[in-house]
Amino acid sequence: MSYNTFGRVFRFTTWGESHGPALGAVVDGCPPGIALGEAHIQPWLDRRRPGQSRFTTQRREPDQVRILSGVFEGRTTGTPISLVIENVDQRSKDYSDVALAYRPGHADYAYDAKYGFRDYRGGGRSSARETAARVAAGAVARLVVPQVRVRAWVEAIGGDAIDPATFDDAAIDANPFFCPDPVAAARWEETVDAARKAGSSLGAVVVCEATGVPAGWGAPLYAKLDSELAAACMSINAVKGVEIGDGFAAAALSGEQNADAMRPGADGPAFLANHAGGIAGGIATGQPIRVRVAFKPTSSILTPVPTVTRTGEAVEIATKGRHDPCVGIRGVPVVEAMVALVLADQALLHRAQCG
């Protein structure tokens, strides 16, 4: 069985391939009566859209979304919402070599091993192009939880991190890296440019913070808010690690250091720290929810890499075509979308059980 659906009450299914005629999403479980039109979705897709700077793939896709169902007179009806985004700038000829040999780091061999057949054009279903549909679905999710602000940024590229002391929220949308540190963004221009000109790639770390999440969302054990967020973010192409709160760094702390101490507050406890990333026992504490996501370097590089053909012959392959020198950059709106989708689902789950 193939799993193309995510969520429990607020569910979405994505469909389509990188070089097919279109891709899209079907969102089910959205409450009725919410104002929704293409204008609510398009700005989020525009943030992810390729070809906006020399630091991303030069594939030219307008990523214009159309709503095909689930909306009447500008409001959701409670029925499935179908979203479609057409592909207009495919260059399938760039992938003729991929039909014969597997690209290391890509899902070519894994798909072949599972299905015995694969769409090699741009990676087909395994392409990061699929994430456009997630961003569209995430835009709908944001409308379900308007009290929540979901904000992500790039914390590091190629191991070079921002200075937290100079964090500037307004700078995130003022440079092509979604970087809150203008000084780091200037450094990254040279770093990413060098990787791009060398036909290489770099990894990145994306941080996402959700504020306005009330205490109580989530569930113990098998629907933990943090486990749902981890699953959602790990499902994104090229993601190889997810941390909630301090994550792995918490393993180096003592119990006293790691405890999120509390004092009486005006409206519930006032926390003195947030090592847990806003989640305790799988349930939101009311603090900001913080997720940290590691993106590997883009596997599509011009440097020849040893591999094998489908018939088992040893060869070398250099990936042609248009690719992101750092896929984590455009991963920012995708991480935001997945976090919003989880929170919308958890809000409806909480309402279903607790009223």
C-alpha positions in Angstrom: 0.0 0.0 0.0 1.2 3.5 -0.8 0.6 6.3 1.7 -0.2 9.6 0.1 -2.5 10.9 2.9 -1.5 12.6 6.1 -3.7 13.6 9.1 -6.5 12.2 11.2 -9.4 14.6 11.2 -8.0 17.3 9.0 -6.5 15.2 6.3 -4.8 15.9 3.0 -3.8 13.8 0.0 -1.3 14.9 -2.5 -1.1 13.6 -6.1 1.0 14.2 -9.2 4.6 14.0 -10.4 7.4 16.4 -11.1 7.0 16.2 -14.9 3.4 15.3 -15.2 0.8 17.8 -16.5 -0.1 18.9 -12.9 0.0 18.1 -9.3 -2.2 19.0 -6.4 -3.9 18.1 -3.1 -7.3 17.1 -1.8 -8.0 18.5 1.7 -10.7 16.7 3.6 -12.2 17.4 7.1 -12.0 21.2 6.8 -14.8 22.8 8.8 -17.5 24.6 6.7 -18.0 28.3 6.5 -14.4 29.4 6.4 -13.6 32.1 3.8 -11.4 30.6 1.2 -10.3 31.6 -2.3 -7.1 31.3 -4.4 -5.9 34.6 -2.9 -5.7 32.9 0.5 -3.3 30.2 -0.9 -1.2 31.9 -3.6 1.0 34.1 -1.4 2.3 31.0 0.4 3.0 29.2 -2.9 4.8 32.3 -4.1 7.3 32.1 -1.2 8.2 28.5 -2.3 8.1 29.1 -6.0 11.3 28.2 -7.9 13.4 30.5 -10.0 13.1 33.6 -7.8 16.9 34.0 -7.3 20.2 32.4 -8.5 20.3 30.5 -5.2 17.4 28.2 -6.2 16.5 26.0 -9.2 15.9 27.9 -12.4 12.9 25.9 -13.3 10.2 28.5 -14.1 6.9 27.5 -12.6 4.2 30.1 -11.9 2.6 27.7 -9.4 -0.8 29.2 -9.9 -3.3 27.3 -7.8 -7.0 26.6 -8.7 -9.7 25.5 -6.4 -11.8 22.9 -8.1 -14.2 21.8 -5.3 -15.2 22.3 -1.7 -15.9 26.0 -1.9 -19.2 27.8 -2.7 -19.7 31.5 -2.7 -16.2 32.0 -1.2 -16.6 29.7 1.8 -15.7 26.1 2.5 -18.7 23.7 2.3 -17.2 21.0 4.6 -16.7 18.7 1.5 -13.3 17.8 0.0 -11.3 20.8 -1.3 -9.5 19.9 -4.5 -6.5 22.1 -5.4 -4.6 21.9 -8.6 -1.2 23.4 -9.8 -0.2 23.0 -13.4 3.4 22.1 -14.4 4.5 24.3 -17.3 8.3 24.2 -17.4 9.3 20.5 -17.5 12.4 19.4 -19.3 12.2 15.7 -19.3 15.1 15.3 -21.8 17.5 16.3 -19.0 16.8 13.0 -17.3 17.6 10.5 -20.1 20.7 9.2 -18.3 18.6 8.7 -15.1 16.5 6.1 -17.0 19.5 3.9 -17.2 21.5 4.5 -14.0 20.6 5.3 -10.4 21.5 8.7 -8.9 23.2 8.2 -5.5 21.3 10.0 -2.8 18.1 9.9 -4.7 15.2 7.5 -4.4 15.8 6.0 -7.9 17.0 2.6 -6.7 14.6 2.5 -3.7 11.6 3.1 -6.0 12.8 0.5 -8.5 13.3 -2.0 -5.6 9.7 -1.4 -4.4 7.7 -1.1 -7.6 9.9 -2.6 -10.3 9.1 0.4 -12.3 9.6 4.2 -11.9 9.0 7.6 -13.4 12.6 8.8 -13.8 11.7 12.3 -15.1 12.8 14.6 -12.3 12.4 11.8 -9.8 8.6 11.5 -10.5 6.7 11.2 -7.2 9.9 11.5 -5.1 10.7 15.0 -6.4 10.5 18.0 -4.1 8.1 19.4 -6.7 5.4 17.5 -4.7 5.9 19.9 -1.8 4.0 22.7 -3.8 0.8 20.7 -3.1 1.7 20.5 0.7 2.2 24.3 0.8 -1.3 24.8 -0.8 -2.9 22.4 1.7 -1.0 24.2 4.5 -2.5 27.5 3.4 -6.0 26.0 4.1 -4.8 24.7 7.4 -3.7 28.2 8.5 -7.3 29.3 8.1 -8.5 26.6 10.5 -6.2 27.9 13.3 -6.0 31.7 12.6 -5.0 32.3 16.2 -1.7 30.5 15.6 1.3 32.1 13.9 3.7 29.7 12.2 7.1 31.2 11.3 10.2 29.4 10.0 13.6 30.6 9.0 17.0 29.1 7.9 19.3 28.8 10.9 22.4 27.5 9.1 23.7 26.7 5.6 26.7 24.4 5.1 27.4 24.5 8.8 27.6 28.3 8.9 24.9 29.4 11.5 23.3 32.7 12.2 24.1 34.8 15.4 21.0 34.4 17.6 21.9 37.7 19.3 21.2 39.6 16.0 17.9 37.8 15.2 15.6 40.1 13.2 12.2 38.8 12.3 11.7 41.5 9.7 14.9 40.3 7.8 13.5 36.8 7.1 11.5 38.0 4.1 14.1 40.6 3.1 16.6 38.2 1.6 16.5 35.1 -0.6 17.6 32.7 2.2 14.7 33.4 4.7 17.6 34.4 7.1 16.9 36.5 10.2 20.5 37.6 10.4 21.5 40.0 7.5 25.2 39.5 8.2 24.9 35.7 7.8 22.7 36.2 4.7 25.6 38.2 3.1 28.0 35.4 3.9 25.7 32.8 2.5 25.5 34.6 -0.9 29.2 33.8 -1.4 28.9 30.2 0.0 25.9 29.1 -2.0 27.2 30.9 -5.1 30.5 28.9 -4.8 28.6 25.6 -4.4 26.3 26.4 -7.4 29.2 27.4 -9.7 31.1 24.2 -8.7 28.0 22.1 -9.5 27.8 21.0 -5.9 25.3 21.6 -3.1 24.9 22.4 0.6 22.7 21.2 3.5 20.7 23.5 5.8 18.9 23.7 9.1 15.4 25.2 9.2 13.8 26.3 12.5 10.0 26.7 12.8 8.2 28.3 15.7 4.4 28.2 16.3 3.0 30.8 18.7 -0.5 31.1 20.0 -1.0 27.3 20.4 -3.1 26.9 23.5 -2.2 24.5 26.3 -4.0 21.2 25.8 -3.7 20.5 22.1 -2.2 17.1 21.4 -2.6 13.7 22.9 -0.7 11.2 25.1 1.1 8.2 23.7 0.1 7.5 20.1 -1.0 10.9 18.8 1.6 13.0 20.6 1.9 16.5 19.2 5.6 16.2 19.0 5.5 12.8 17.3 3.0 14.1 14.8 5.2 17.1 14.1 8.3 14.9 13.7 6.5 12.6 11.3 5.2 15.5 9.3 8.6 17.2 8.9 10.5 13.9 8.3 8.1 13.3 5.4 9.5 16.3 3.6 12.0 15.5 0.8 15.7 15.7 1.8 14.9 16.0 5.6 17.2 13.7 7.6 16.6 15.0 11.2 14.0 16.6 13.4 14.3 18.0 16.9 11.7 19.3 19.2 12.9 22.0 21.6 16.5 21.3 22.7 16.4 17.9 20.9 19.7 16.1 21.1 21.3 18.9 23.1 19.0 18.0 26.0 20.9 14.7 26.3 23.9 16.7 27.5 22.0 18.6 30.2 21.3 17.7 33.9 17.7 17.3 35.2 17.9 20.7 36.8 19.2 22.4 33.6 16.6 20.7 31.4 13.5 21.4 33.7 11.2 24.1 32.4 10.6 25.7 35.8 7.3 27.5 36.5 6.0 30.3 38.6 2.5 31.7 39.0 1.4 33.8 36.1 -1.5 36.1 35.2 -3.2 33.4 33.1 -1.8 30.0 34.1 1.9 29.1 34.8 4.7 31.3 33.7 7.5 29.2 32.3 11.1 30.2 33.0 12.5 28.2 30.1 11.3 26.2 27.1 13.7 23.3 26.7 10.8 21.0 25.8 9.8 23.1 22.8 6.3 23.8 24.0 5.2 20.2 24.4 5.1 18.0 27.5 3.8 14.4 27.5 2.7 14.9 23.9 0.5 17.9 24.8 1.0 21.6 24.2 2.0 23.6 27.3 1.0 27.0 25.8 4.6 28.0 25.2 6.0 28.5 21.7 6.3 25.2 19.8 9.8 24.9 18.3 10.8 22.4 15.7 14.3 22.2 14.1 14.7 20.4 10.8 17.9 19.2 9.1 18.0 19.2 5.2 20.7 17.1 3.5 22.6 18.6 0.6 20.8 18.3 -2.7 21.7 15.0 -4.2 21.6 16.3 -7.8 25.2 17.5 -8.5 27.4 17.9 -11.6 30.3 16.0 -10.0 30.4 12.5 -11.4 29.6 9.9 -8.7 30.1 6.1 -8.9 26.8 4.2 -9.3 25.3 1.2 -11.1 22.8 0.8 -14.0 19.5 -1.0 -13.7 21.3 -4.1 -15.1 24.1 -3.9 -12.5 26.9 -2.4 -14.5 29.4 0.0 -12.8 29.2 3.5 -14.2 29.5 7.2 -13.1 26.7 9.7 -13.3 26.5 13.5 -13.2 23.0 14.8 -12.7 22.0 17.3 -15.4 19.1 19.7 -15.3 18.1 22.5 -13.0 18.5 21.9 -9.3 18.6 23.8 -6.0 22.2 24.3 -4.7 20.6 24.3 -1.2 17.2 22.6 -1.1 16.7 23.7 2.5 16.2 27.3 1.4 12.9 26.6 -0.3 12.2 24.1 2.5 11.2 27.0 4.8 7.6 27.4 3.5 7.2 23.6 3.3 8.2 23.2 7.0 5.7 25.9 7.9 3.0 24.2 5.9 3.5 20.8 7.5 3.5 22.4 11.0 0.3 24.2 10.2 -1.3 21.0 8.9 -0.5 19.2 12.1 -1.8 22.0 14.3 -5.1 22.2 12.4 -5.5 18.5 12.7 -4.7 18.6 16.5 -7.1 21.5 17.0 -10.0 19.5 15.5 -9.0 16.4 17.5 -8.9 18.4 20.7 -12.3 19.9 19.9 -13.8 16.5 19.1 -12.7 15.0 22.5 -12.8 17.9 24.8 -15.4 20.3 23.2 
